[in-house]
Structures are given as C-alpha cells and as structure tokens.
Amino acid sequence: MLKQNLNLKLTLGAASTAFLGINPVFAEVLSVKATEVEDVAVTVNDWSNAKRNTLELRKANRSLNSIINALPNEFSIEQNSTPVLRIRNLEPKTEAKLLIETGVNVSQAKLAQVSTPSIVTQAISDESLPEEESAPEEEVVVEGKRQKPTSSPVYRIQSDEIRKQGADSAAEILRGLPGFAINDVGYGADIHTGTFYRGASINQSVFLLNGRPIGTNVNTYHGATDLNGIPAGAIEQVELSSGTSATLYGSEAVGGVVNIITKKGSGTPKLNGLAQFGSYGLSNYRGNFTGSSGKVNYILSYERFQADNDYRVPVGAANRGADGRLFNGDTKLENYYGSFGLDLNSRNTLSLDVSAITSRRGLLYFGFPLQRDRLNHDKLNAGLTWRSQLGSSNDSTLTTTLSFNQDKFNTSGPAQGRFFRTGDLDSRALNARVEHNWQTSRTNNLRWGIDLQNAFLTGELSSTVPQFSRLNGEIERDRFQASLFALNTWQITNNLQAEVGLRQNFTSDFGSYLNPSVGARWAISPNVAVRGSVVSVHRNPGLDQLYLFDTVHNWLPNPDLDPETGASWSAGVDVQLSSRLTGQLTYFGSRLSDRLGIQSGRWANIGLVNTNGLEAAVRWQVSPQWSTFVNYTYTDAKIGSGAEKGLQLSSIPYSGAQLGVGYASNGWEVNLYASYFSGARRAIFLNPGDDSREFSPGWINLDFGVRIPITNQLGFTLLLENLADRTYEKSNRIYQPGLTYRLGVQSSF
C-alpha cells in the first residue's frame, strides 16, 4: 500500500486558505460547506510510486468522462510535479463533497451537490505514462466507486442515459442491454410476449432491488416479475452481471443477475416532475422530491401511468375485437417510492427504502375466443440496510440487510363462455442477508456471508368448470432456504485475476446442494483483456407449480417435480481502444436438465435444453456532446430431448440488436434508437392449421426522442416510436400499432 499525505486546500472568498493534512492509507470523506467557495483542490504529496499514482488519477478521470456532462462544475486533472484533482468555480452556498482514496488497487473521486452546467475536461494524455508502467483500465460506477473487473461482462446504464432514451420502466431500460430479448414494453406489450436473458426465462434469472431479491418465483397466474411496474424515474442505475455473480446472489441465475439501484437524495431540496401524454389514451405523471439535511438524505417519488391501447390490429391478431381494434389491452399503474438515509457517523450508515406498486390490466394472448381476463397485481418491497466500515481503514465493509417482499396476484374471467373462474395468490418472503467484503491483502479480496429466506404462498381458487371444481379451495405452503456463500478474488499478478466461489444451499423441501463457480481474467495489454467463467446453477420449482391449480390456463400442479439443474458459462474479450471507445465480445452457453414446462395440461420436467450464443457491445463517446452504442445478441436455445428435440425454445429470437445515437448540450437532447428482432417460434398461440415450428416475422423499429429546454428548470419532450409507421408482430400475434407519439413537459425546481 502507498503511504503519503493528502492535503485539502480550500479557497474561501478573497484568497483565504485553509489546509487539512490526512495521513492514513485512505482519506476519509471530506465535506466543505461555505457561503463562498472559489476553489477546492486535493494534492497528493510524497508518494513512493509516483508513476503508478499518476496512472490511477488518470483512470479516475477516465471513469468520470462517461458522466462528465452531468457535472455542473469545471473539472480538470492537471499533470504537475504533484498531480492535482481540482474543482473550480463552485456556486455560492453549495456543498462540495470529495472522496479520495489512493492505493495500488483503489482510486476514486466523488463530487456531490453540483449545480452549474458548464464543463471543461482536461485529461492526462496516454503519452504522459511510460509504456512499462501502464495497466489495464478498470471499470468505475457512476458514483465514483471503482469496482474490480470480473471474469464475466458487467453492463451498467445510468440515470442520465435512461432519461435520454425516454424509458418509463425497468423493462424499457433492459431491452437496450446486450443479451436481453424483451417484448413486454411499449404499445402491444403483454406479459406473455416474453422477457428472456441469454435464452433463460425471467424466472431463471435473479432480479434485485438495491441488492435484495424482488423475484416471486411464481409461474402460474401470470405471476412472473413484472418489470413494467418499476418506474424509471426512481432508478439511478441498472447493473447486469452473470457468471460468478450467481455465487453471491443465487444459484437460480441461469441467465444472470439484474440489480436495480434506486436514487438517493442529496443537497438542497429539489422537486422534479414530468407530465406526458401520448397515443391511444396514454398519460404519465411523475414527481420526485429529493434532498438532504445534515446527516439525513431522502427521496419521495410517485408515478401514475395508464393507456387504453385500443388501436387497430390486423386480421388474425390476438384479441382483435369486432371493430378491428385491440380488445382488453388497457393498463394502469401507480408506483410509490421512498428512501431515507442516515449517516450515523463517518463509518456507519443506515438506509430504508420502500416501494409499492399497484397494477391493473387486461390480458391478451389466447385470441380465440377473445380473452377477457383481468390481472390485478399489488407489490410491496421494503428493505433496511446497515453498512459499516470495520477497523480503522476502508478495507473491510460489513453490510446487513433485512427485507420484506410481497406480491399479490388476482386473475378472473370467463371460461368457455359459460363458466367463470378466479384465482388469488399472495406470495410473501422475509429475507435477511449479512455480507462481509474484506480486502484481506493487497492482492486478495473475499466476499462472504449468509442469505436467509422464508417464503410463503397462499392461494384461493374458484372455478365453475365442472371437471375442475374439485380443485377449488385454499392452499398454504412455505419454504425456508439458507445459503452460505464465499467468492474469493485473487490478483495473481498485475495482469491476471482469478475468482473461486462456493454457494452452499439448504432448503426445507429439496435438501442441500452445493454450487461452485470459477472464473479468470487476463489483461493481455493495457487495452485488451480476455475472461471466462463457469458456474453451477440450480433452480427449485415454484410453490405454485408444486401445489396450486391454475384456473386461468387449467394447468395442474405436480408435487413430484425435480429442480432444474445444470451449468452456465461464458468467455470473451474486453477492448478499450481509447478512453472514449470500449467494446465487449462474449460467447455464452448453458446446459439445463429437467427443464420445467407443461405436458398434457400438467407441470412436468420436460427434459434437456442446450443454449449457445454470442453477444457484442460497443460504446463510443464521440465527443462531449455526441455518443453512440450498438449491441447484438445471437441465441441458439435448442431443446435437447423429447418430442420437440432440435427446435428453438418458444418466443426466443435467434438474433436481436440495438443501436443508439445521442446528442446532449446545454439542456438540448436528441436521441435516435433502433432495435431489431429476428422473429421467434410461436408454438404457444397457434391459429387452426398453423405449424408449431412456425416463426413470427422479423422486424426493425426506429424511435426518435428530443428534449428542448424552455428555461433552466423547464423542458419540452417528444418521443416518436416506430418512425417507419409499419405495424409489426411483436410476438405471439400481438402487434405494435405503427407510429405513436409521447409529448411531455419536464420540470426541476
């Protein structure tokens, strides 16, 4: 570790100065509050490895380049005999908050409560460092905290990019990330149209909210995790990972792990609002109130979205009414979110966040006859987190989380035109997690801990269909699961990193099982690294699949189901052609035995599925104003046994791609977004005479969004979707209507 002094220089008013010397290995968080702050500088002096530290400061600057347009102050890193991180021209009565950590493995800088839009960035050039001292680039998250690269790709999208894309939900955010095939977004969206990651269904990936589980593992009654119910306005960042992440968060991560990180309040109280109107009865109202006072920060958010979706659809479309319009496609969502944080002291923080979702919508999918079923979904998620820095340095962090998750589903509708059925499901889970992140040495990091979950399912069923009336009634089931996990990351050399993980699970109904994982990453050069990982996966059947009759689909439960087991793997290369241009290429695959599905109207283990695919992602910050990205995913998800052996899994496209081009300057934002879908095997919903091997046609969609500043606090937004105005089949004979619009006003006070 480096040993040096850190000096903080504050220039207050007319050149009045103050110095604060800090002499531990890591500097603490430094907060400055003044009525007139003209200059803040942090100077690193007297180090024993100046070249390495110069490189670390250069990396910190590169890490902030991706969000530089979001910073309000002039920001520069100056290469002098002593490198300086300098922030100039702070507005009066603002708070400057800097976090500087130095060392071979850690370097970070953070600025909080910023307010001025003009930015000038001056990075240290690559030529300033000798080639022999160069090191591979490290990934940095938006808040400045650097995370070590891993043996599998990690994709992140920040709130600024989310806003520019005009996304309204987590589903719309994820559709632009590599590996995802999501049709459950926008006009014509229905939960039956599918959400898949690397060929795995939504219940075969792990979904987290601020690091804690939100998935229901309910498969019947349309009980899958509804990503449309998580409002984009409350999201700070979405992080997509795979491979050894399954060791940390759950062996169910056949596809991967999605962590949705919500916003935290800071600074002067601020009110942000959005009012939006669009085609076919669309309206969206959103408000956020954020701020901080002393050691307390807070955010309160509300969103209300609804749409009639009564547009014209072609003959043969699902739920085409007598008037030629989509029938029963309306939706209404209300979302509430609150977060409160408390800095107990410099080394301990406490945070509480609560989200509640109310969803009312019609269901599509069958089409013959018109499906009239309704789905009501009420969701509550609450979590309390205590984060503590152990010891006297920053190399040991203990995080303890207690959370509660509840999903209540109600479906009802006619059956066969003469009967009626309804189903109520109440899925609840109590979760506790303790994780210790310990930098045991300069070259070794250990993340270990315990997960506990007690899940409960209550169902009440009623069907007037004579042959199913015997299944009516109430049912209550529960499952307890405990998991011990450990993931060790060893920096073997400056360029070679290895990861080894173990997750030991104990369940009340499926016994115990061990899921190991291994991974490695080798930085061939400062700009190129290769990586690979293999992880054992295990997913238990849902309590509903085991014990609960599905009155909507008339699917029977099966208490003799076996878990889905197998392995998933990936290998790839990361390339950084410059500080502004990065690319990732990944081969992924999985082999899953005893996959769950429906046979003869009953849940069963239907056999083997082999998945192989390729995903590519390129991001380029062309200039401070212009940026672009392109993603491509190929997925070959083949059924390996049974009557459909050799066929692609239903609803999963072979190819999907996204392309975005964006411009942002002085409050103006212009974005062009294109998506491609190669078509998918229908299989589930077929017209008379259709072949189950038939694929839906492929399509290309082009969206255009613009934000026009009216004042510093007010802006006009326009989003045009499907510029080509060509109706296309999203999936399973559910159609997008053609050219649509959304008009809105954004405010910030």
C-alpha positions in Angstrom: 0.0 0.0 0.0 1.1 3.6 -0.6 1.9 5.8 2.3 1.5 9.6 1.6 -0.1 12.8 2.8 -3.2 14.2 1.4 -3.7 17.9 1.6 -7.1 19.6 1.1 -6.9 23.3 0.1 -9.9 25.5 0.4 -10.0 28.9 -1.1 -12.8 30.9 0.7 -13.7 34.3 -0.6 -10.7 36.6 -1.1 -8.0 34.1 -1.2 -8.4 33.0 2.4 -7.0 29.5 2.6 -7.1 26.5 4.9 -5.2 23.2 4.9 -6.1 19.8 6.2 -3.5 17.1 6.2 -4.5 13.5 6.3 -2.1 10.7 6.8 -3.8 7.2 6.8 -3.6 4.9 3.8 -7.1 6.0 2.7 -8.5 9.5 3.1 -11.9 9.9 4.7 -14.9 11.7 3.1 -14.3 15.4 3.2 -17.3 17.8 3.2 -17.0 21.5 2.7 -19.8 23.9 3.4 -19.2 27.6 2.8 -21.1 30.6 1.6 -18.4 31.4 -0.9 -16.1 28.7 -2.1 -14.0 29.6 -5.1 -11.6 26.7 -5.3 -11.2 23.2 -3.9 -8.1 21.2 -4.6 -6.7 17.9 -3.3 -3.0 17.4 -3.7 -1.2 14.1 -3.3 2.4 14.6 -1.9 5.4 12.4 -1.1 4.5 9.1 -2.6 6.9 6.3 -3.2 5.3 5.3 -6.5 4.5 8.5 -8.4 4.1 6.9 -11.8 1.5 4.4 -10.6 -0.4 7.1 -8.8 -0.4 9.3 -11.9 -1.9 6.4 -13.7 -4.5 5.9 -11.0 -5.5 9.6 -11.2 -5.7 9.3 -15.0 -8.0 6.3 -14.6 -10.2 8.3 -12.2 -10.6 11.0 -14.8 -11.5 8.4 -17.5 -14.1 6.9 -15.2 -15.8 10.3 -14.9 -15.7 11.0 -18.6 -18.8 9.0 -19.2 -20.8 11.2 -16.8 -19.0 14.5 -17.3 -22.0 16.2 -18.9 -23.9 15.6 -15.7 -21.4 17.5 -13.6 -22.0 21.2 -13.2 -18.5 22.5 -12.3 -15.4 22.9 -14.3 -13.4 19.8 -13.7 -9.8 19.0 -14.6 -6.9 16.9 -13.6 -3.7 18.8 -14.0 -0.4 17.0 -14.5 2.2 18.8 -12.5 5.1 17.5 -10.4 2.3 16.7 -8.0 -1.0 15.7 -9.6 -3.9 17.7 -8.5 -7.7 17.0 -8.7 -9.2 20.4 -8.9 -12.8 21.6 -9.0 -13.3 25.3 -9.7 -16.0 27.9 -9.7 -18.3 26.4 -7.1 -21.6 28.3 -6.8 -22.2 30.2 -3.6 -23.9 28.3 -0.7 -23.2 24.9 -2.2 -21.6 21.9 -0.7 -18.5 20.3 -2.2 -18.0 16.7 -1.2 -14.8 14.9 -2.2 -13.9 11.3 -1.6 -10.2 10.5 -2.4 -8.8 7.0 -1.9 -5.3 6.2 -3.0 -3.5 2.9 -3.3 -2.5 0.3 -5.9 -6.0 -1.2 -6.1 -8.2 1.7 -5.2 -8.6 5.2 -6.6 -11.7 7.2 -6.6 -13.1 10.7 -6.6 -16.6 11.9 -5.9 -18.3 15.2 -6.2 -21.8 15.7 -4.6 -24.3 18.6 -4.8 -23.3 20.2 -8.1 -25.2 22.9 -9.9 -23.5 24.7 -12.8 -23.9 23.2 -16.3 -20.6 24.4 -17.9 -17.9 21.7 -18.0 -14.4 21.7 -19.3 -12.4 18.4 -19.1 -8.7 18.1 -19.4 -7.4 14.6 -19.1 -3.8 13.4 -18.7 -2.7 12.1 -22.1 -1.7 8.5 -22.5 1.7 9.6 -23.7 2.4 11.0 -20.2 2.9 7.5 -18.8 5.7 5.2 -19.8 4.5 2.0 -21.5 6.1 -0.2 -18.9 4.0 1.4 -16.2 0.7 1.2 -18.0 -2.0 -1.1 -16.6 -5.4 -2.3 -17.9 -8.3 0.0 -17.4 -10.7 -0.7 -14.5 -14.5 -0.3 -14.5 -15.9 2.6 -12.4 -19.6 3.0 -11.4 -21.2 6.4 -11.7 -20.9 7.5 -8.1 -17.1 7.2 -8.4 -16.5 4.0 -6.5 -14.3 1.7 -8.6 -15.2 -1.9 -8.8 -12.7 -4.5 -9.8 -13.3 -6.1 -13.2 -14.7 -9.6 -13.2 -14.5 -12.8 -15.2 -17.8 -12.1 -16.9 -19.1 -8.9 -18.5 -20.8 -6.3 -16.4 -23.1 -3.8 -18.2 -24.4 -0.7 -16.5 -26.7 2.1 -17.6 -27.0 5.3 -15.6 -30.0 7.6 -14.9 -28.9 10.2 -17.4 -28.8 7.7 -20.3 -32.1 6.2 -19.0 -33.7 9.7 -19.2 -32.3 10.3 -22.7 -33.7 7.1 -24.0 -37.2 8.1 -22.8 -37.5 4.8 -20.8 -40.5 4.7 -18.5 -39.9 1.3 -16.8 -37.1 -1.2 -15.9 -38.3 -3.3 -18.9 -37.7 -0.5 -21.3 -34.2 0.0 -19.8 -33.2 -3.6 -20.1 -34.3 -4.0 -23.7 -31.3 -1.9 -24.7 -28.7 -4.1 -22.9 -26.9 -7.0 -24.6 -28.3 -10.4 -24.1 -31.9 -9.3 -23.4 -34.9 -10.1 -25.6 -37.8 -8.1 -24.2 -41.1 -7.6 -26.0 -43.1 -6.7 -22.8 -42.6 -3.0 -23.4 -44.5 -0.2 -25.1 -47.6 -0.5 -27.2 -48.8 -4.1 -27.7 -46.9 -5.2 -24.6 -48.3 -8.1 -22.6 -46.6 -10.3 -20.1 -47.0 -13.3 -22.5 -44.8 -11.7 -25.1 -41.7 -12.6 -23.1 -38.7 -11.5 -21.2 -35.5 -13.6 -21.7 -31.9 -13.1 -20.9 -29.4 -15.3 -22.8 -32.2 -17.7 -23.6 -33.3 -18.0 -20.0 -36.8 -17.0 -18.9 -37.5 -14.2 -16.4 -37.7 -16.7 -13.6 -34.4 -18.2 -14.5 -32.5 -15.0 -13.7 -32.1 -13.2 -10.4 -33.7 -9.7 -10.0 -32.6 -7.5 -7.2 -33.6 -4.1 -5.9 -30.7 -2.4 -4.2 -29.0 -5.8 -3.8 -32.0 -7.7 -2.4 -34.4 -10.1 -4.2 -37.6 -9.0 -5.7 -38.5 -12.0 -7.9 -41.6 -14.0 -6.9 -40.7 -17.4 -8.4 -44.4 -17.7 -9.1 -45.1 -19.1 -12.6 -48.8 -19.5 -12.8 -51.5 -16.8 -12.8 -49.1 -14.5 -14.7 -47.1 -14.2 -11.6 -43.6 -13.6 -13.1 -41.7 -10.5 -12.0 -43.4 -7.5 -13.8 -40.6 -5.2 -14.8 -43.0 -2.7 -16.2 -44.0 -1.9 -12.6 -40.6 -0.4 -11.6 -40.7 3.3 -12.6 -37.6 4.6 -14.4 -37.9 7.9 -12.5 -36.7 6.3 -9.3 -33.8 4.3 -10.9 -30.3 5.6 -10.6 -28.5 2.7 -12.2 -29.2 -0.8 -13.6 -26.4 -3.3 -13.4 -26.4 -6.6 -15.4 -23.9 -9.3 -14.5 -23.5 -13.1 -14.7 -21.0 -15.8 -14.1 -19.6 -15.8 -10.5 -22.4 -13.3 -9.5 -24.5 -16.4 -9.0 -22.3 -17.3 -6.1 -23.2 -14.0 -4.4 -26.9 -13.7 -5.2 -28.4 -17.1 -6.0 -27.9 -20.3 -7.9 -31.1 -19.5 -9.9 -29.1 -17.2 -12.1 -29.1 -19.3 -15.2 -29.2 -16.2 -17.3 -27.7 -13.7 -15.0 -28.2 -11.1 -12.2 -30.0 -7.8 -12.7 -29.5 -5.3 -9.9 -31.8 -2.2 -10.0 -30.3 0.6 -7.9 -32.7 3.4 -6.9 -31.8 7.0 -6.3 -30.7 8.6 -3.1 -31.5 12.2 -2.0 -28.7 14.8 -1.6 -28.3 18.5 -1.4 -30.8 21.3 -1.4 -34.4 20.0 -1.6 -35.5 19.7 -5.2 -38.8 18.8 -6.9 -38.7 17.2 -10.3 -41.8 16.5 -12.3 -43.0 15.0 -15.6 -46.3 15.2 -17.4 -46.6 13.2 -20.5 -49.4 12.4 -23.0 -49.5 10.1 -26.0 -51.3 8.0 -28.5 -54.3 5.8 -27.6 -55.0 7.3 -24.2 -51.5 7.3 -22.9 -50.8 9.5 -19.9 -47.9 9.5 -17.5 -47.4 11.7 -14.4 -44.2 11.5 -12.3 -42.9 13.5 -9.4 -39.7 13.2 -7.3 -38.8 15.2 -4.2 -35.2 14.8 -3.1 -32.8 16.5 -0.7 -30.7 16.2 2.5 -30.4 17.9 5.8 -27.4 17.3 8.0 -26.9 13.6 8.2 -30.2 12.7 6.7 -31.0 12.3 3.0 -34.4 11.4 1.5 -36.3 10.9 -1.8 -40.0 10.6 -2.3 -41.4 9.5 -5.7 -44.8 8.9 -7.2 -45.8 7.9 -10.8 -49.1 7.2 -12.4 -49.3 5.6 -15.9 -52.2 4.5 -17.9 -53.0 3.7 -21.6 -56.2 2.5 -23.4 -54.3 0.7 -26.2 -57.4 0.5 -28.3 -55.6 0.7 -31.7 -56.4 -1.2 -34.9 -54.8 -4.6 -35.4 -54.7 -6.8 -38.5 -56.9 -9.9 -39.0 -55.5 -12.8 -37.1 -54.1 -10.7 -34.3 -54.7 -11.8 -30.7 -57.7 -10.2 -29.1 -59.0 -8.4 -32.2 -62.4 -7.1 -31.4 -65.4 -6.8 -33.7 -64.4 -3.2 -34.5 -60.9 -4.3 -35.7 -59.3 -2.8 -32.6 -57.2 -4.4 -29.8 -59.6 -5.6 -27.1 -58.8 -5.8 -23.4 -55.3 -4.3 -23.8 -55.7 -1.4 -21.3 -53.3 -0.9 -18.4 -53.0 1.3 -15.4 -50.0 1.5 -12.9 -49.4 3.5 -9.8 -46.0 3.5 -8.2 -44.8 4.9 -4.8 -41.2 5.0 -3.7 -39.5 6.4 -0.6 -35.9 6.3 0.6 -34.3 7.6 3.8 -30.6 7.5 4.7 -28.8 8.4 7.9 -25.1 8.8 8.4 -24.7 7.5 11.9 -21.0 8.6 11.9 -18.2 8.6 9.4 -18.1 4.8 9.3 -21.7 3.7 9.6 -24.8 4.4 7.5 -28.4 3.3 7.8 -30.9 3.3 5.0 -34.5 2.4 4.5 -36.4 2.2 1.2 -39.9 1.2 0.4 -41.6 0.7 -2.9 -45.3 -0.1 -3.6 -46.8 -0.9 -7.0 -50.5 -1.2 -8.0 -51.2 -2.6 -11.4 -54.5 -3.1 -13.2 -54.5 -4.5 -16.7 -56.2 -6.7 -19.2 -54.6 -9.9 -20.6 -54.2 -10.8 -24.2 -52.5 -14.0 -25.6 -55.2 -16.6 -26.5 -57.2 -14.7 -29.0 -59.8 -17.4 -29.8 -62.2 -16.5 -28.4 -61.4 -13.0 -27.1 -59.6 -13.2 -23.8 -61.4 -11.1 -21.2 -59.3 -12.0 -18.2 -58.1 -9.3 -15.9 -54.9 -9.2 -13.8 -54.5 -7.2 -10.6 -51.0 -7.1 -9.2 -50.1 -5.3 -5.9 -46.5 -5.3 -4.9 -44.7 -4.2 -1.7 -40.9 -4.3 -1.2 -39.2 -2.8 1.9 -35.5 -3.0 3.0 -33.4 -1.8 5.9 -29.7 -1.7 5.4 -26.8 -1.1 7.8 -23.4 -0.6 6.2 -20.4 -0.4 8.5 -16.7 0.1 7.9 -14.8 -2.2 10.2 -11.5 -1.4 11.8 -9.7 1.8 11.1 -9.3 1.6 7.3 -11.6 1.1 4.4 -10.6 -2.5 3.5 -13.4 -4.2 5.5 -17.1 -3.5 5.0 -20.0 -5.3 6.7 -23.4 -4.9 5.1 -26.6 -6.2 6.9 -30.0 -6.2 5.2 -33.4 -7.1 6.3 -36.2 -7.0 3.7 -39.8 -8.0 3.1 -41.3 -8.7 -0.4 -45.0 -9.3 -1.2 -46.7 -9.9 -4.5 -50.5 -10.3 -4.6 -52.0 -11.5 -7.8 -55.7 -11.8 -8.7 -56.9 -13.1 -12.1 -60.5 -13.5 -13.1 -62.5 -14.1 -16.2 -65.0 -16.3 -18.1 -64.2 -19.8 -19.1 -65.6 -21.5 -22.2 -68.2 -18.7 -22.4 -70.5 -20.4 -19.8 -68.3 -20.6 -16.7 -66.3 -18.3 -14.6 -63.0 -18.7 -12.7 -60.8 -16.7 -10.4 -57.5 -17.1 -8.6 -55.9 -15.2 -5.7 -52.2 -15.7 -4.9 -50.4 -14.0 -2.1 -46.6 -14.6 -2.3 -44.5 -13.3 0.6 -40.9 -13.5 1.6 -38.8 -12.4 4.6 -35.2 -12.0 3.8 -32.0 -11.4 5.8 -28.5 -11.0 4.4 -25.1 -10.4 6.0 -22.2 -9.8 3.7 -18.6 -9.1 4.6 -16.4 -7.5 1.8 -12.9 -7.9 3.0 -9.7 -6.8 1.3 -7.6 -9.4 3.1 -4.3 -8.3 1.4 -3.2 -6.0 -1.4 -3.8 -8.9 -3.9 -6.8 -10.7 -2.3 -10.4 -9.8 -1.8 -13.0 -12.0 -0.1 -16.8 -11.5 -0.2 -18.6 -14.0 2.1 -21.8 -14.1 4.1 -25.2 -15.7 4.6 -28.6 -15.4 3.0 -31.8 -16.4 4.8 -35.3 -16.5 3.2 -38.6 -17.7 4.5 -41.2 -17.8 1.6 -44.9 -18.2 2.0 -47.6 -18.8 -0.7 -51.3 -18.6 0.0 -53.8 -19.4 -2.8 -57.6 -19.2 -3.0 -59.1 -20.8 -6.1 -62.6 -20.9 -7.6 -63.8 -22.3 -10.9 -67.3 -23.2 -12.1 -66.0 -25.5 -14.8 -67.4 -28.9 -13.6 -64.3 -31.0 -14.1 -62.1 -28.6 -12.1 -64.5 -27.8 -9.2 -62.8 -30.5 -7.0 -59.7 -28.4 -7.0 -61.4 -25.3 -5.6 -60.4 -24.0 -2.2 -57.5 -22.6 -0.2 -53.9 -23.7 0.0 -51.0 -22.6 2.1 -47.4 -23.6 1.6 -44.0 -22.3 2.7 -40.3 -22.8 2.1 -37.2 -22.0 4.1 -33.9 -21.6 2.5 -30.4 -20.7 3.9 -27.3 -20.1 1.8 -23.7 -19.7 2.8 -21.6 -18.0 0.1 -18.0 -17.0 -0.5 -16.3 -15.5 -3.5 -12.6 -15.0 -3.4 -10.8 -12.8 -5.9 -7.1 -13.3 -6.2 -4.9 -10.8 -8.1 -2.2 -13.3 -9.0 -0.2 -10.8 -11.0 -0.8 -7.2 -12.1 -2.5 -8.7 -15.2 -4.0 -12.0 -14.1 -7.0 -12.3 -11.8 -8.8 -15.5 -10.6 -12.1 -16.0 -8.9 -13.3 -19.0 -7.0 -16.8 -19.2 -5.4 -18.9 -21.6 -3.4 -22.6 -21.4 -2.5 -24.0 -24.0 -0.2 -27.8 -24.0 -0.1 -30.1 -25.6 2.5 -33.8 -25.9 1.7 -36.7 -27.3 3.7 -38.1 -29.3 0.7 -35.2 -30.1 -1.6 -32.4 -30.7 0.8 -28.9 -29.2 0.5 -26.8 -28.7 -2.6 -23.5 -27.0 -3.5 -23.0 -24.7 -6.4 -19.3 -23.8 -7.2 -18.1 -21.2 -9.6 -14.7 -20.4 -11.1 -13.5 -17.5 -13.3 -10.4 -15.8 -14.6 -9.4 -12.5 -16.3 -6.1 -11.8 -18.1 -5.1 -8.4 -19.2 -3.1 -9.1 -22.3 -2.2 -5.4 -22.7 -3.4 -2.1 -21.2 -6.3 -2.2 -23.7 -7.2 -5.8 -24.2 -8.3 -8.4 -21.6 -9.7 -11.9 -22.0 -12.0 -13.6 -19.4 -14.1 -16.7 -18.8 -16.2 -18.3 -16.1 -18.2 -21.4 -15.3 -20.9 -21.7 -12.7 -23.2 -24.5 -11.4 -26.9 -23.5 -11.4 -29.9 -24.9 -9.6 -33.5 -23.7 -9.6 -36.2 -25.2 -7.5 -39.8 -25.4 -8.8 -42.1 -22.7 -7.6 -44.5 -23.5 -4.8 -47.4 -22.8 -7.2 -46.0 -25.3 -9.7 -45.9 -27.9 -7.0 -49.2 -27.4 -5.3 -51.5 -24.9 -6.9 -54.1 -25.4 -9.7 -54.0 -22.6 -12.3 -57.7 -21.8 -13.0 -56.8 -19.4 -15.9 -54.8 -21.9 -18.0 -56.3 -25.1 -16.4 -52.8 -26.2 -15.6 -52.5 -28.9 -12.9 -49.7 -28.8 -10.3 -47.2 -31.6 -9.8 -45.7 -32.3 -6.3 -43.2 -34.7 -7.8 -41.3 -32.0 -9.8 -37.5 -32.1 -9.7 -35.3 -28.9 -9.7 -33.8 -27.6 -12.9 -30.0 -28.2 -12.7 -27.0 -27.6 -14.9 -24.3 -25.2 -15.6 -23.8 -21.9 -17.4 -20.6 -20.4 -18.8 -19.1 -17.5 -20.7 -15.9 -16.5 -22.4 -15.0 -13.2 -24.0 -12.7 -10.2 -24.6 -12.8 -6.6 -23.4 -11.3 -4.0 -25.6 -10.6 -0.3 -24.8 -9.4 1.3 -28.0 -9.4 4.7 -26.2 -10.7 6.4 -23.1 -13.9 7.1 -25.1 -14.3 3.8 -27.1 -14.9 0.4 -25.5 -16.1 -2.9 -26.7 -17.0 -6.4 -25.3 -17.5 -9.6 -27.1 -18.9 -12.6 -25.2 -19.7 -16.2 -26.0 -22.2 -17.7 -23.5 -23.8 -21.0 -23.0 -25.8 -23.2 -20.6 -26.9 -26.8 -20.3 -30.1 -27.2 -18.2 -31.5 -30.6 -17.3 -35.1 -31.3 -16.1 -36.4 -28.0 -17.5 -39.9 -27.2 -16.3 -42.8 -27.0 -18.7 -46.4 -28.1 -19.4 -47.1 -31.6 -20.7 -50.8 -32.6 -21.2 -52.0 -29.7 -19.1 -49.7 -30.5 -16.1 -46.4 -29.2 -14.9 -43.6 -31.6 -15.7 -39.8 -31.9 -16.1 -39.8 -31.8 -19.9 -36.0 -32.5 -20.5 -32.8 -31.0 -21.6 -32.1 -27.5 -23.1 -28.8 -26.5 -24.6 -28.1 -22.8 -25.2 -25.2 -21.2 -27.0 -24.9 -17.6 -28.1 -22.8 -14.6 -28.8 -23.2 -11.0 -27.6 -21.3 -7.9 -28.7 -21.4 -4.4 -27.2 -19.7 -1.2 -28.3 -19.9 2.2 -26.7 -18.3 5.3 -28.1 -18.3 8.8 -26.6 -17.6 10.6 -29.9 -17.3 14.0 -28.3 -18.6 15.6 -25.1 -21.9 16.1 -26.9 -22.2 13.0 -29.1 -22.3 9.4 -28.1 -23.4 6.1 -29.6 -23.7 2.4 -28.8 -24.5 -0.8 -30.6 -25.4 -4.2 -29.1 -26.0 -7.5 -30.9 -27.1 -10.9 -29.4 -27.4 -14.3 -31.1 -29.1 -17.0 -29.1 -29.4 -20.7 -30.1 -31.6 -22.2 -27.4 -32.2 -25.8 -28.5 -34.5 -28.3 -26.9 -32.3 -31.4 -26.4 -34.8 -34.1 -25.7 -38.5 -35.1 -26.1 -40.9 -34.6 -29.0 -39.6 -31.1 -29.8 -35.9 -32.1 -29.8 -33.8 -29.9 -32.0 -36.3 -27.0 -32.0 -35.6 -23.5 -30.8 -37.4 -22.6 -27.5 -40.6 -20.8 -28.0 -40.6 -16.9 -28.0 -36.8 -16.6 -28.0 -35.4 -14.9 -31.1 -32.2 -16.1 -32.8 -31.0 -12.5 -33.2 -31.6 -9.2 -31.5 -29.8 -5.8 -31.8 -30.0 -2.3 -30.6 -28.4 0.9 -31.9 -28.4 4.3 -30.3 -27.1 7.8 -31.2 -27.4 10.7 -28.8 -26.6 14.4 -28.6 -26.7 16.5 -25.4 -25.6 20.1 -25.0 -26.9 23.0 -22.8 -30.2 21.3 -22.0 -30.8 20.0 -25.6 -31.0 16.3 -26.0 -31.6 14.4 -29.3 -31.7 10.6 -29.4 -32.2 8.1 -32.2 -32.8 4.5 -31.1 -33.2 1.4 -33.4 -34.0 -2.1 -32.4 -34.0 -5.4 -34.4 -35.9 -8.6 -33.6 -35.4 -11.7 -35.9 -38.7 -13.3 -35.0 -39.4 -16.2 -32.7 -41.1 -19.6 -32.7 -44.8 -19.1 -31.8 -45.7 -22.6 -30.5 -47.8 -21.3 -27.6 -50.6 -19.5 -29.5 -51.5 -21.0 -32.9 -54.3 -20.4 -35.4 -56.0 -23.5 -36.7 -53.7 -25.1 -39.3 -50.6 -23.4 -38.0 -47.4 -25.4 -37.6 -45.7 -25.2 -34.1 -42.4 -24.8 -36.0 -43.5 -21.5 -37.5 -41.6 -18.3 -36.7 -43.1 -14.8 -36.4 -41.7 -12.3 -39.0 -38.7 -10.3 -38.0 -38.9 -6.5 -37.6 -36.9 -3.3 -37.2 -38.2 -0.5 -35.1 -36.9 3.1 -35.0 -37.6 5.6 -32.3 -36.7 9.3 -32.0 -36.6 11.5 -28.9 -35.9 15.1 -28.3 -35.7 17.4 -25.2 -36.0 21.2 -25.9 -35.0 23.5 -22.9 -37.6 26.2 -22.3 -35.8 27.6 -19.2 -33.1 26.2 -16.9 -35.8 24.4 -14.9 -38.3 23.5 -17.7 -38.1 21.4 -20.8 -40.3 20.0 -23.5 -40.0 16.4 -24.5 -41.2 14.5 -27.6 -40.8 10.8 -28.3 -41.8 9.3 -31.7 -41.9 5.5 -31.7 -41.9 3.3 -34.9 -40.9 6.1 -37.3 -41.5 3.8 -40.3 -45.2 3.6 -39.3 -45.3 -0.1 -40.1 -47.4 -2.4 -37.9 -45.4 -5.5 -36.9 -45.9 -8.6 -34.8 -44.1 -8.2 -31.5 -44.6 -11.8 -30.5 -47.4 -14.5 -30.4 -49.7 -12.5 -32.7 -49.6 -9.4 -30.5 -49.0 -6.3 -32.7 -47.4 -2.9 -32.4 -49.8 -0.2 -33.8 -47.4 1.8 -36.0 -46.3 5.4 -35.5 -47.1 6.7 -32.0 -46.1 9.8 -30.0 -45.5 10.9 -26.5 -45.5 14.7 -25.6 -44.3 15.9 -22.2 -43.1 18.6 -20.0 -40.2 18.1 -17.5 -39.6 20.5 -14.6 -36.9 20.8 -11.9 -37.2 23.3 -9.1 
